[in-house]
Amino acid sequence: MEAQEKLDTIMHEVIIDNTHHKHVFSNNIESIGIYKKSMKKAIKAIGNHLKERNTPFTGNSISTIKKKIDNIHLEENKKGKSLDYVLDELKDIYLDDCIHFHNPKYIAHLNCPILTPTLVAEAFISSLNSSMDTYDQSTGGTFIELKLVDWTIDKLGYPENADGIFTSGGTQSNMMGLLLARDHYIKKHYAIDPKMDGIPAEASKFRILCSEVSHFSLKKNLSLLGLGQNAVVPVAVDPDFKMNVSALKKVIQQQKDLGNIPIAIVGTAGTTDFGSIDPLAEIASVANENDIWFHVDAAYGGGLLISNLYKEKLDGIELSDSVTIDYHKTFYQPVSSSGFFMRDKSFVDYIKYHSDYLNSKEQEDEGIPNMVKKSIQTTRRFDALKLWFTLRMIGTEGLSSYMEKAIANAQFTADLLRNRDDFEIIHKPEISAVVFRYTPFTGNENSYCEINSYIRKAIFNEGKAIITSTKVYNEVFLKFTLLNPLTTPKDIEEVIDLIVYHGNEYSLKN
Ligand SMILES: Cc1ncc(COP(=O)(O)O)c(C=O)c1O
């Protein structure tokens, strides 16, 4: 049988007709036309949606939202639907109730509003779909990412021999810090190569010290790394929720006395709840005295690196062995965009792997920069392009002004609450998170947990604003995480009015 005949027979069995091929993105005129028309419709739908709503949420219930999606049958039509149909459906099942992080009254979690240049970058990232694992899948993209890595290294004050990589988020970056810390210790103290042989039996005694208010990803990562969550030893904090260095020294000694082996200290530059920044320089010298790894989780506080007003808050970060920075928090990037940085390129050896099909040793000898050797991912998005567009179009001055505005808003909130008898604020905000609670005179202080839990839920269910809550020493507190430079003092005052309104509503009901 002729080759074409054979192919036709196979194709007949696989696909009856080729009408679906128009959806395969390509450089033919029809495909480019479909792409332009489709994107125009998508952009119009997004624009209309944004115009329609002025609140961060609709307040619709979980059951209402779930039911809309339950009602969709993915295979009711095996041939698929039109874009118009899917967009209409999306409005109902997702857009109408989605949470608007860009709304000035969204002040709950560490979600930032994003910048228009990053959305332009996203179009290039997804339509060209480069993969950053190797040079032969990304070409110039590799050098763009490397330039941003070098830019961040310079801001960190790391030595020239430092290195870094974009990651999916702070959780993954922290995982890399802990992995390097673990393997660095093993390589130095045991006659085994952890990359090849795994971890020694004594690893069950390895301990990582971090403040009691550090991020939960440390525990999660340690269980994934085979050290177990119990390897985390919490260190007490001072009244502003920063690691207490005398307590750290004591805990290290206590752990040694117990026969355990401290292998790393993690300092947090911007704790999730309080935005507090541990005393990094002092922690660095404790790590140095004990000859152990020092990782800084600057997922939140990393944005201060580019602020002339506030970069000193991160003094000491340059003394660390590794750092986590989340660009998708305080660099105003869309999810996902994060970075992991190490002070010495040679640490890459702990994770480096050569695969003949991807990044052979021969390619490395030729000097081809295949980034996969530095990453725990293989296929990886070109997230760096978003930061590239941001720096090229907005610049560091504009970018740092957003965070500076957020910090000013946090200070405004703290001053406002401090001057009221019916609120209690429990810290001096360091960055842009404010933790406080509504404490009206009810004659029953025990009810504060219930009142504040009620307030958070009632505000969410109403949709006009979104705030969050956390527990401090087992008591419920409310939290604002202010990142949006468009949030005004008036917005803040209105959210505080909502808190009082729902607090009083609770008192009337109970
Ligand atoms: C201090 C800190 N570290 C790590 C993380 C985890 O980051 P991601 O959600 O990007 O994985 C967070 C998330 O809020 C955080 O606040």
The ligand as an SDF file (V2000), in Angstrom:
LIG
                    3D

 16 16  0  0  0  0  0  0  0  0999 V2000
    5.3800   33.7810   54.2050 C   0  0  0  0  0  0  0  0  0  0  0  0
    4.8420   32.8830   53.1240 C   0  0  0  0  0  0  0  0  0  0  0  0
    5.6030   31.8990   52.6520 N   0  0  0  0  0  0  0  0  0  0  0  0
    5.1720   31.0520   51.6990 C   0  0  0  0  0  0  0  0  0  0  0  0
    3.9110   31.1700   51.1700 C   0  0  0  0  0  0  0  0  0  0  0  0
    3.4310   30.2120   50.1390 C   0  0  0  0  0  0  0  0  0  0  0  0
    3.3990   30.8370   48.8880 O   0  0  0  0  0  0  0  0  0  0  0  0
    2.5590   30.2680   47.6650 P   0  0  0  0  0  0  0  0  0  0  0  0
    1.1360   30.4060   48.0390 O   0  0  0  0  0  0  0  0  0  0  0  0
    2.9880   31.1350   46.5310 O   0  0  0  0  0  0  0  0  0  0  0  0
    2.9580   28.8420   47.4910 O   0  0  0  0  0  0  0  0  0  0  0  0
    3.0620   32.1810   51.6390 C   0  0  0  0  0  0  0  0  0  0  0  0
    1.6960   32.3200   51.1190 C   0  0  0  0  0  0  0  0  0  0  0  0
    0.9380   33.1440   51.5040 O   0  0  0  0  0  0  0  0  0  0  0  0
    3.5420   33.0610   52.6350 C   0  0  0  0  0  0  0  0  0  0  0  0
    2.7820   34.0370   53.1230 O   0  0  0  0  0  0  0  0  0  0  0  0
  1  2  1  0
  2  3  1  0
  2 15  2  0
  3  4  2  0
  4  5  1  0
  5  6  1  0
  5 12  2  0
  6  7  1  0
  7  8  1  0
  8  9  2  0
  8 10  1  0
  8 11  1  0
 12 13  1  0
 12 15  1  0
 13 14  2  0
 15 16  1  0
M  END
$$$$
